[in-house]
Amino acid sequence: MIVVASANGKIGIPAAMEILRAGGSALDAVEAATRIVEDNPDDHTVGYGGYPNLLGEVELDASIMDGRTLRAGAVGALKGYRHPISVARKVMEELPHVLLVGEGAARFAAEMGFQAENLLTDEAATVYRQGISGALPPDKARDWLSGGIDRNLARLARLTTDPERAAGTVNFIAKDREGNIAVAVSTSGWAWKYPGRLGDSPVIGAGNYADNRYGACACTGWGELALRCGTAHAVVLYQRLGFGLEQACRQAMHDLAYVAEDPARAIMNLIAINRDGRPIGMTTVPGRTYVWMTDDLDAPVEEPRVVIDLTRVKR
Ligand code: GLY
C-alpha cells in the first residue's frame, strides 16, 4: 500500500495511510487527505484560504478518479464550498455525469447537504488587493480601481500572471490493500484568474488519471499546458504502450515543450505510480520535492523530483 502526494500534501498522508491500514479504499484515502489540505488556511492554492479570481472571488476546482472502474467526478469554478473534492466524489457517485461547473456545481453541493461559507480569508484578500494594484498600469490604476476592473478583466488577466501564484494545487495518489488505485486533485487555480477559468485539475486526463491496469498520474503547475497535452492520461497511456514509469513521465513532460510559449518559464510538476505502486515525482523547476509513504514506514519520505529541462527538448 502506498500514498503519494505533492509536497503540500504531506499533512494529509498520515490520515490517508491510517485509512489504508484499516482496510479502507484508495478512494477514501485520497479524499480524506485532500480534505485536510482544503481545510488549511495557510495553503493559498487549495480550498479555504485559496487566492481568489480577478474579482476577489474564491473559485475551486477538484477531481477524483477510481482506477478500478475508471469512474470519475469533478467540479470546476465552485464558489462557497470548502471541500470541492467531496463534491467531486458525489458527482461521481450520485450523477450520470463527470464534471459540473459554476452555479450548477454549487446547486449540487447544496443539494448534497454541503454547508456554504465564505472561503476568502483576510490574508488572501490582502494579498489579492496588493497583487491587483501592483499589476495595474500606473496611468490606469486610479480609473480601474474605482470601478473599472470589471470592464478590463481580459487585459488584467494578461498582466497578473505571477508564475509562483499561478501554479499551486494538491495531488494525492493511493493504492490500497486490494490493489486499487485512486487519484484526487484540488486547487483554487491560477491566482487572479479570469472568472470561470478552469485549469487541468478538474479535467480528467489533463490533471488526473488512474487506471489499475497501468498506473496513475496527477499534475500541478500551469494547467493550460497539461490541458493542451492531456498530461496525466499521457503518463498512463505511455505505460500502457510499454514505457517504464520514468520513461513514460519523461515523454509526457517532453510533450509540453511543443505547447510552451517559453519552455524556460514553463512550470509543470507531476507525481505518478506504475501498476505495482512504485512512485516518482517530476518537475520543470529544480528543487521541487514530492512525498510518499508505504505501509511499512512510520512517516512520509520527502524526496527531490526528477528535473526536466524543457529548453533542451527538440521541438
Ligand atoms: N494546476 C492548477 C491550475 O492550473 O489551475
Boltz pocket constraint, residues with backbone or C-beta under 6 A from the ligand:
constraints:
  - pocket:
      binder: B
      contacts: [[A, 166], [A, 167], [A, 168], [A, 169], [A, 187], [A, 188], [A, 189], [A, 190], [A, 198], [A, 199], [A, 200], [A, 201], [A, 207], [A, 219], [A, 220], [A, 221], [A, 222], [A, 223], [A, 224]]
      max_distance: 6.0
